[in-house]
């Protein structure tokens, strides 16, 4: 480059017609990426950033920088004559200041990601929010930026809800690549710093969708409980927030009879000194409680004994001893609640993921082989649930169709594969509808018919979903690995006593693992 570059007149800014500009034959860009949003923006705004040209003489110029802008501007008109008449701002370079090969260096510097950085999704949202805040209508913002009205509205809401604390965390963690959907969720939980931290950690581990569902369920539960607490307090009912804090003698009222032999209701038990409420494991009513008596023997209650023969008082005491001895070997109540909550959140997340997968236009390659294998081997989920009405309802949820038969007449081969997969998905999901599927302890295995087989089918299903890209949650990974759920695992003292030594096969490796 000439040594006189710093003393010459700066490049001129002019307005040129597209007909005056010739495309650079040495342009290295092969893909102009003229996406719909960019084309809409140029159509609404014209070219805002000047192109850069070199004069060729005779009122003609060679394009050096701005080929995407040039062709997008041409796309705004139909005929070549109309295209040639479109005016764009341009900087005109001085040819005497150029050196051989500089065209290629300019292209590299202008377009390489190492030399430039676009706005992050949050920065774009801030810009859209700023435009609306300055008085521009959202419809006009959408028009000028090539976005849909919905996209602008969501971006504005996100920019408004993501607060300074969350922005500070994003800066500290360098999380600049988050898309608008993720940022919108962070804005949803902006008032809960711990939730934002958990969500960001889950995003880094590839388990964001599960964590979102878990956080939403947790928030709904906490809000419902906040309503119930003052009601219990006003009624004079002692609330045990942690059910594991109840004494070992505590029994649920549903398992007790009153002094008259009738089932013991909460109202009938309200005057008992041992009356206590604790939070129930009820996903349909997150604020529901269940009632206990802290010491049924002391306060004159006894468990139902429909088949027990008439005995004296000594025999009755002996009858209750096995229940008292069984308590230490049971999983803690809070651990079971946490596991159930995680399993339900995973189920919602998984079925949402399946719905998106089944809605695609093309099917992952492994799907056809999986479908064929399941139809040929006809495992229990397929054999048992193919005609079940609950399975049909699941198919409707996963596909969005009330009837599949009509859809098959016009579906492409890829869509047919996905619809067949939806049928199998519904059978496996129906098989896993038992919330205790996640549990490997002896108490659950003996209480739920075929729980071992259900877990085996769940293992097959979840392992395949992981193969085609579904991110397993912790509770699902535990099922695949055939290990006890570790997140929120009970204390070591609880885990140590879970094996039932009176069971003949308690010493086997499989049962030892189940009891751990």
Secondary structure, DSSP 8 states (H G I E B T S, - for coil): --TTGGGS---EEEEEEGGGEE--TT---------HHHHHHHHHH---S-EEEEEEETTEEEEEE-HHHHHHHHTT-SSHHHHHH-EEEEEEE-GGG--TTHHHHHHHHHH-TTT-----HHHHHHHHHHHHHTT--HHHHHHHHT--HHHHHHHHHHHHHS-HHHHHHHHHHT-----HHHHHHHHHTTT-HHHHHHHHHHHHTT-HHHHHHHHHHHHHHHHHHHHHHHHHHHTT-EEESSGGGS-TT-EEGGGEE-TTSSB--HHHHTTSTTEEEEE---TTSTT-EEEEES-TTTTT-EE--TT-----HHHHHHHHHHHHHHGGGS--HHHHHHHHHHHHHHHHHHHHHHHHHHTSSS--THHHHHHHHHHHH--HHHHHHTT-HHHHHHHHHHH--S-SHHHHTT--HHHHHHHHHHHHHHHHHHHTT-GGGG--SHHHHHHSTTHHHHHHHHHHHHHHHHHTT----HHHHHHHHT----TT---HHHHHT-S-TTSTTTTSHHHHHHT-
